[in-house]
Amino acid sequence: MTVGIDIKKLPECLEIWRDFLECRLPVLPGSAETGRIAELADSIKQKSLPSSDINFPPGSVAVVANVYAGPFGGPLSQLLKCLAAIKICAEFKKNGVAAAPVCCVRKDAQPDFLPWEINFVDRGSKLHCLKSAARDEDFFEKIFPDGDRESLSALKEAFAPGTYSVSSCARWLEYLMKDFGVLVIEQGAVAPDHNSGDSEPLCLRQSRELPVAAFVADSSEITEYVKALPLWDRDGLPRPLVWPCPDVTISNARNLKTLKRYGLDFSQLFDGKERVMDYVRVALKSDVPARLQKLRDEAVAVLDELETAVFAARGERSDRIRKARAARIIYQLEKTQKHSRDALADKEKAAANRICKTCDFLAPLGRRQKDVLCAAQIPVSYGRAGLRELYERLDITTPNHQLIEIN
C-alpha cells in the first residue's frame, strides 16, 4: 500500500524545493519534461562520448545519481536516489531511449549530515543512535541481531574497520544494485577535480565525461543545478533533465494500524511524541468515569432520602441492615469507577508505547525518515526482496510524499 501526502504539510521542505516541484524555477522537474526525452537523447549522443575509463553501455544515455559517502551508505535518501535513477531509465525506455543508471559516490560531505552518526530502528521499532566509530568484531550483529544475513555479510565486508570511505560506500552500493544493472563509480573516476576546478558544479563536469540525459536531485542539490543552467549552454552541452528524488517514508503494517487506531495524520508525528500523545488522549477520552461518578452521587442522594423516610417506620436492627446494603451498593459503584479509570490509564500506557515506536520509525528525532535512518536499514531489515519491493512501489512522477508499506 502507498499513501500520497501533500509535501507542504511536512517539515524541512525548503522553499526552493517547493518552487522546483511546482515548476516555478528555470529548471523544471524531469517529470514535466518527458516530451523532450527522445530529442535530448539524440542531441547528447551527437555531442558527448563516454570517458574511455568508464565501462558504459554503448548507445545508451546516462541517468546519474550523485550520492554522498557515509557510514553504512549514508542516510536512506541516498539509496532512494539510486532506485530513482533506475526508475527514470525505465521511463526513458518507454520513450524509446536506452538509458543506463549511474551512481557516483561523491567525495564531499553532504550538507547537514553528521559523518559519524548512524541511526537505525531495530525489530521492535526502537531507535538507536550511534555517534562513535568504534567497532568490534560483532559490531554489525549487535546492531542488527535479526537482520538479513546476506546483507549483513556484505555490509561487514564493505565497511571493515577503518574503511568509512568513498570506496566502502561504492562497494556497498555495488552489492545492493547488482540486480538492477547500475554502474557504480567513485567521483575521481569521472569528472576529475583537476579538469575544471572545484568552482564548477560537479554535474557540469560529469556532463563532459558521460552522455548524461538526467540527474536525480534532492533538495540540497537543486541550487547547484540552477547555477549550472547557463553553463551547459555556454559550453554547448545539451541540458540534462533534473529529476526530483521521490520523497518517501517506509512503514510496516503495525505502524499504519497505529495511525488508524488513534485517528492520527502522518504529518502530526513531526510535532513530537508528547504532543502526539496529547492528540491520542483526546481520542481515548471516555465519559464512563464521569457517568459512574454521577451515578454514585445520585445513589448516595437516594439512599439518604430512604434513610430519612424509613428510619421512623422500622427498628434499629432493620436500619443497620439497610445501611449495610446501601454501603455495598456505593462500594460496587466506586469499585467500577476505579476499574474504569485504571482501564483508561492502561490504554494510555499502551498507546504511549505504540506512539513512541511509531514516531521512532516514521519520524525519527522529529525529522524525515529518509534524512535520519541509515541506508542499510532497508536491505538489512527486509532483505533484497524488500529492496525490490521498494523499487516497484516507488513513484517518480508524483511531487507528493509517499508513505510506502513494506512487510
C-alpha positions as CSV (number, residue, x, y, z in Angstrom):
1,M,0.0,0.0,0.0
2,T,1.2,3.5,-0.9
3,V,-0.3,6.7,0.5
4,G,0.3,10.1,-1.1
5,I,0.7,13.1,1.3
6,D,1.0,16.8,0.4
7,I,4.6,17.6,0.9
8,K,3.7,21.1,2.1
9,K,2.3,19.5,5.3
10,L,5.6,18.1,6.3
11,P,8.6,19.9,7.9
12,E,12.0,20.5,6.4
13,C,10.6,21.3,2.9
14,L,12.8,24.1,1.5
15,E,11.0,26.9,-0.4
16,I,13.3,26.4,-3.4
17,W,12.4,22.8,-3.4
18,R,8.7,23.6,-3.4
19,D,9.3,26.1,-6.2
20,F,11.1,23.4,-8.2
21,L,8.3,20.8,-7.8
22,E,5.7,23.4,-8.7
23,C,7.6,24.5,-11.9
24,R,8.5,28.0,-10.6
25,L,12.3,27.7,-11.3
26,P,14.2,28.0,-14.6
27,V,15.0,24.3,-14.1
28,L,11.8,22.2,-14.4
29,P,11.3,18.8,-12.8
30,G,12.1,15.9,-15.2
31,S,8.6,14.5,-14.9
32,A,7.3,17.7,-16.5
33,E,9.8,17.4,-19.5
34,T,9.3,13.8,-20.6
35,G,8.2,15.1,-24.0
36,R,11.8,16.1,-24.9
37,I,13.5,12.8,-23.9
38,A,13.9,11.5,-27.4
39,E,15.2,14.7,-28.8
40,L,17.5,15.2,-25.9
41,A,19.0,11.7,-26.2
42,D,19.7,12.3,-29.9
43,S,21.4,15.6,-29.2
44,I,23.5,14.1,-26.4
45,K,24.7,11.1,-28.5
46,Q,25.9,13.5,-31.2
47,K,27.9,15.7,-28.8
48,S,29.0,13.6,-25.9
49,L,31.0,10.4,-25.7
50,P,31.7,8.4,-22.5
51,S,35.1,8.5,-21.0
52,S,37.3,5.7,-22.1
53,D,37.9,4.8,-18.5
54,I,34.2,4.1,-17.8
55,N,32.7,0.8,-18.9
56,F,29.5,2.4,-20.1
57,P,26.9,0.6,-22.3
58,P,27.3,1.8,-25.9
59,G,24.4,3.6,-27.5
60,S,22.9,4.5,-24.1
61,V,22.5,7.8,-22.3
62,A,23.2,8.1,-18.6
63,V,20.9,8.8,-15.7
64,V,23.1,9.9,-12.8
65,A,22.5,9.9,-9.1
66,N,25.2,11.6,-7.1
67,V,25.3,10.1,-3.6
68,Y,27.3,11.1,-0.6
69,A,29.6,8.7,1.2
70,G,28.8,7.9,4.9
71,P,28.7,5.1,7.4
72,F,26.5,2.2,6.2
73,G,26.0,4.0,2.9
74,G,24.9,7.3,4.4
75,P,21.2,8.3,5.1
76,L,18.3,6.4,3.4
77,S,17.8,9.3,1.0
78,Q,21.0,8.2,-0.9
79,L,19.5,4.7,-1.5
80,L,16.3,6.3,-2.8
81,K,18.3,8.3,-5.3
82,C,19.8,5.2,-6.7
83,L,16.4,3.5,-7.0
84,A,15.0,6.6,-8.6
85,A,17.8,6.6,-11.3
86,I,16.7,3.0,-12.2
87,K,13.1,4.1,-12.4
88,I,13.9,7.0,-14.6
89,C,15.8,4.7,-17.0
90,A,12.5,2.7,-17.3
91,E,10.7,6.0,-18.2
92,F,13.3,6.7,-20.9
93,K,12.7,3.2,-22.3
94,K,9.0,4.0,-22.6
95,N,10.1,6.9,-24.8
96,G,12.2,4.6,-27.0
97,V,15.6,5.7,-25.4
98,A,18.1,3.3,-24.0
99,A,19.4,4.6,-20.7
100,A,21.8,3.3,-18.0
101,P,21.7,4.2,-14.3
102,V,24.9,5.6,-12.9
103,C,25.5,6.1,-9.1
104,C,28.5,8.3,-8.5
105,V,29.8,8.4,-4.9
106,R,30.8,11.9,-4.0
107,K,33.9,12.8,-2.0
108,D,32.5,15.9,-0.4
109,A,30.3,15.8,2.7
110,Q,26.5,16.0,2.5
111,P,25.1,19.3,3.9
112,D,23.8,19.0,7.4
113,F,24.9,15.3,7.7
114,L,26.9,14.2,10.7
115,P,29.5,11.8,9.2
116,W,29.8,9.6,12.3
117,E,26.1,9.4,13.2
118,I,24.4,6.2,12.5
119,N,20.6,5.9,13.2
120,F,18.7,2.7,12.8
121,V,15.5,1.1,14.1
122,D,15.6,-2.5,15.5
123,R,12.9,-5.2,15.0
124,G,10.9,-3.7,17.9
125,S,10.9,-0.3,16.3
126,K,13.2,1.2,18.9
127,L,15.5,3.9,17.6
128,H,19.2,3.6,18.2
129,C,21.7,6.4,17.6
130,L,25.4,5.7,17.4
131,K,27.9,8.5,17.3
132,S,31.1,6.6,17.7
133,A,33.2,5.0,15.0
134,A,34.5,2.4,17.5
135,R,33.6,-1.1,16.3
136,D,34.4,-4.6,17.5
137,E,34.2,-7.9,15.6
138,D,30.5,-8.4,16.3
139,F,29.5,-4.7,15.8
140,F,27.1,-5.4,12.9
141,E,25.4,-8.4,14.6
142,K,24.8,-6.3,17.7
143,I,23.1,-3.6,15.7
144,F,21.0,-5.9,13.6
145,P,20.7,-9.2,15.5
146,D,17.7,-10.3,13.4
147,G,18.9,-8.8,10.2
148,D,19.2,-10.4,6.7
149,R,22.3,-12.5,6.9
150,E,23.4,-11.9,3.3
151,S,23.1,-8.2,3.6
152,L,24.9,-8.2,6.9
153,S,27.8,-10.1,5.4
154,A,28.1,-7.6,2.5
155,L,27.8,-4.7,4.9
156,K,30.5,-6.1,7.2
157,E,32.8,-6.7,4.2
158,A,32.3,-3.2,2.7
159,F,32.7,-1.3,5.9
160,A,35.6,-3.2,7.6
161,P,37.2,-1.3,10.5
162,G,38.9,1.8,9.2
163,T,37.2,1.9,5.8
164,Y,34.5,4.6,6.2
165,S,35.3,6.0,2.8
166,V,34.1,6.6,-0.7
167,S,35.3,3.1,-1.7
168,S,33.4,1.5,1.1
169,C,30.2,3.1,0.0
170,A,30.8,2.2,-3.6
171,R,31.3,-1.5,-2.7
172,W,28.1,-1.5,-0.6
173,L,26.1,0.1,-3.4
174,E,27.5,-2.4,-5.9
175,Y,26.2,-5.2,-3.8
176,L,22.7,-3.5,-3.4
177,M,22.4,-2.6,-7.0
178,K,23.8,-5.7,-8.7
179,D,20.4,-7.0,-9.7
180,F,19.4,-3.6,-11.2
181,G,22.3,-3.2,-13.7
182,V,23.6,0.0,-12.0
183,L,27.1,1.3,-12.8
184,V,28.7,2.5,-9.5
185,I,31.6,4.8,-9.8
186,E,33.7,6.9,-7.5
187,Q,33.9,10.7,-8.1
188,G,37.5,10.5,-9.1
189,A,36.7,8.1,-11.9
190,V,34.5,10.6,-13.7
191,A,34.7,14.4,-13.8
192,P,38.2,14.6,-12.1
193,D,38.6,17.7,-9.9
194,H,41.6,18.9,-11.9
195,N,39.7,19.2,-15.2
196,S,37.8,22.4,-14.5
197,G,38.4,23.2,-10.9
198,D,36.2,22.9,-7.9
199,S,34.4,26.1,-8.8
200,E,32.3,24.4,-11.4
201,P,29.3,22.3,-10.4
202,L,30.0,18.6,-10.4
203,C,27.0,18.0,-12.7
204,L,28.6,20.1,-15.4
205,R,31.9,18.2,-15.2
206,Q,30.1,14.9,-15.4
207,S,28.2,16.0,-18.5
208,R,31.6,16.3,-20.2
209,E,32.6,12.8,-19.4
210,L,29.3,10.9,-19.7
211,P,26.3,11.2,-22.1
212,V,24.2,12.4,-19.2
213,A,20.5,12.8,-20.0
214,A,19.2,13.2,-16.5
215,F,20.3,13.8,-12.9
216,V,18.5,12.8,-9.8
217,A,18.3,15.7,-7.4
218,D,17.4,16.2,-3.8
219,S,16.6,19.4,-2.0
220,S,20.2,20.0,-1.0
221,E,21.3,19.9,-4.7
222,I,18.7,21.9,-6.6
223,T,20.7,25.2,-6.2
224,E,23.6,23.6,-7.9
225,Y,21.5,22.7,-11.0
226,V,20.0,26.2,-11.1
227,K,23.5,27.7,-11.2
228,A,24.7,25.2,-13.8
229,L,21.8,26.0,-16.2
230,P,23.6,28.8,-18.2
231,L,26.9,26.9,-18.1
232,W,25.6,24.0,-20.2
233,D,24.5,26.5,-22.8
234,R,27.9,28.3,-22.6
235,D,29.8,25.0,-23.3
236,G,27.4,23.9,-26.0
237,L,26.3,20.9,-23.9
238,P,22.7,19.5,-24.1
239,R,20.9,20.4,-20.9
240,P,20.0,17.2,-19.0
241,L,16.7,16.7,-17.2
242,V,16.8,17.3,-13.5
243,W,14.5,14.7,-11.8
244,P,13.4,15.2,-8.2
245,C,14.3,12.3,-5.9
246,P,11.0,10.8,-4.6
247,D,10.1,11.9,-1.1
248,V,9.4,8.6,0.8
249,T,8.7,7.2,4.2
250,I,8.8,3.4,4.6
251,S,6.4,1.8,7.0
252,N,5.2,-1.5,8.2
253,A,1.6,-2.7,8.8
254,R,1.9,-2.2,12.6
255,N,2.7,1.5,12.4
256,L,0.0,2.2,9.9
257,K,-2.5,0.4,12.2
258,T,-1.3,2.7,15.0
259,L,-2.1,5.8,12.9
260,K,-5.5,4.5,12.1
261,R,-6.4,3.3,15.5
262,Y,-5.8,6.6,17.2
263,G,-7.0,8.8,14.3
264,L,-3.6,10.3,13.6
265,D,-2.5,12.1,10.5
266,F,1.1,11.2,9.4
267,S,2.1,14.8,9.5
268,Q,1.2,15.0,13.2
269,L,4.1,12.7,14.1
270,F,6.6,15.5,13.4
271,D,5.0,17.5,16.3
272,G,7.0,15.3,18.8
273,K,6.0,12.3,20.9
274,E,4.5,14.4,23.8
275,R,2.3,16.4,21.5
276,V,1.2,13.3,19.7
277,M,0.2,11.7,23.0
278,D,-2.0,14.8,23.7
279,Y,-3.8,14.0,20.4
280,V,-4.2,10.4,21.5
281,R,-5.6,11.3,24.9
282,V,-8.3,13.2,23.1
283,A,-9.1,10.2,21.0
284,L,-9.1,7.9,24.1
285,K,-11.1,10.3,26.2
286,S,-14.1,8.5,27.7
287,D,-17.2,9.8,29.6
288,V,-17.6,6.5,31.5
289,P,-15.7,7.6,34.7
290,A,-17.7,10.8,34.8
291,R,-21.0,9.0,34.3
292,L,-20.1,6.5,37.0
293,Q,-19.3,9.3,39.4
294,K,-22.7,10.9,38.6
295,L,-24.4,7.6,39.2
296,R,-22.7,7.2,42.5
297,D,-23.6,10.7,43.7
298,E,-27.3,10.0,42.7
299,A,-27.3,6.7,44.5
300,V,-25.9,8.4,47.7
301,A,-28.7,11.1,47.5
302,V,-31.4,8.5,47.0
303,L,-30.2,6.3,49.9
304,D,-30.0,9.4,52.1
305,E,-33.7,10.1,51.3
306,L,-34.6,6.5,52.1
307,E,-32.8,6.7,55.4
308,T,-34.9,9.6,56.5
309,A,-38.2,8.1,55.3
310,V,-37.7,4.6,56.6
311,F,-35.9,5.2,59.9
312,A,-39.1,6.0,61.8
313,A,-41.0,3.0,60.4
314,R,-38.5,0.3,61.3
315,G,-36.4,-0.7,64.3
316,E,-32.7,-0.2,64.8
317,R,-31.8,-3.7,63.6
318,S,-33.6,-3.2,60.3
319,D,-31.9,0.2,59.8
320,R,-28.4,-1.4,60.3
321,I,-29.2,-3.9,57.6
322,R,-30.4,-1.2,55.2
323,K,-27.3,0.9,55.8
324,A,-25.1,-2.1,55.2
325,R,-26.8,-2.8,51.9
326,A,-26.5,0.8,50.9
327,A,-22.8,0.8,51.6
328,R,-22.4,-2.3,49.4
329,I,-24.1,-0.5,46.5
330,I,-21.9,2.5,46.9
331,Y,-18.8,0.3,47.2
332,Q,-19.6,-1.5,44.0
333,L,-20.2,1.7,42.1
334,E,-16.9,3.1,43.4
335,K,-15.1,-0.1,42.5
336,T,-16.5,0.0,38.9
337,Q,-15.4,3.6,38.7
338,K,-11.9,2.7,39.8
339,H,-11.7,-0.1,37.2
340,S,-12.8,2.3,34.5
341,R,-10.1,4.8,35.5
342,D,-7.5,2.0,35.6
343,A,-8.5,0.7,32.2
344,L,-8.2,4.2,30.7
345,A,-4.7,4.6,32.3
346,D,-3.7,1.2,30.8
347,K,-4.9,2.3,27.4
348,E,-2.9,5.4,27.6
349,K,0.2,3.5,28.7
350,A,-0.2,1.0,25.8
351,A,-0.8,3.9,23.4
352,A,2.3,5.7,24.6
353,N,4.4,2.7,23.9
354,R,2.9,2.3,20.4
355,I,3.3,6.0,19.7
356,C,6.9,6.0,20.7
357,K,7.7,3.2,18.3
358,T,5.7,4.7,15.5
359,C,7.4,8.1,15.9
360,D,10.8,6.5,16.1
361,F,10.2,4.6,12.8
362,L,8.2,7.0,10.7
363,A,9.6,10.3,12.0
364,P,12.8,9.6,13.9
365,L,14.1,12.5,16.0
366,G,11.1,14.5,14.7
367,R,12.6,14.6,11.2
368,R,12.1,12.9,7.8
369,Q,12.9,9.2,8.0
370,K,15.0,9.4,4.8
371,D,17.3,12.0,6.3
372,V,17.9,10.2,9.6
373,L,17.9,6.4,9.2
374,C,20.9,4.9,7.6
375,A,20.7,3.4,4.1
376,A,21.4,-0.1,5.4
377,Q,18.1,-0.1,7.3
378,I,16.1,-1.4,4.3
379,P,18.3,-4.3,2.9
380,V,19.2,-5.4,6.4
381,S,15.7,-5.3,7.8
382,Y,13.8,-6.5,4.7
383,G,16.5,-8.3,2.6
384,R,16.9,-8.0,-1.1
385,A,13.2,-8.8,-1.6
386,G,12.3,-5.7,0.4
387,L,14.6,-3.6,-1.7
388,R,13.0,-4.9,-4.8
389,E,9.5,-4.2,-3.4
390,L,10.5,-0.7,-2.5
391,Y,11.7,-0.1,-6.1
392,E,8.5,-1.5,-7.5
393,R,6.3,0.8,-5.4
394,L,8.4,3.9,-5.9
395,D,6.6,6.6,-7.9
396,I,8.9,9.1,-9.7
397,T,6.0,11.0,-11.3
398,T,4.4,12.5,-8.2
399,P,5.5,15.5,-6.2
400,N,3.7,14.2,-3.1
401,H,5.3,12.5,-0.2
402,Q,4.9,8.7,-0.4
403,L,4.1,6.6,2.6
404,I,5.0,3.1,1.4
405,E,4.2,-0.1,3.3
406,I,6.7,-2.9,3.2
407,N,6.4,-6.0,5.4
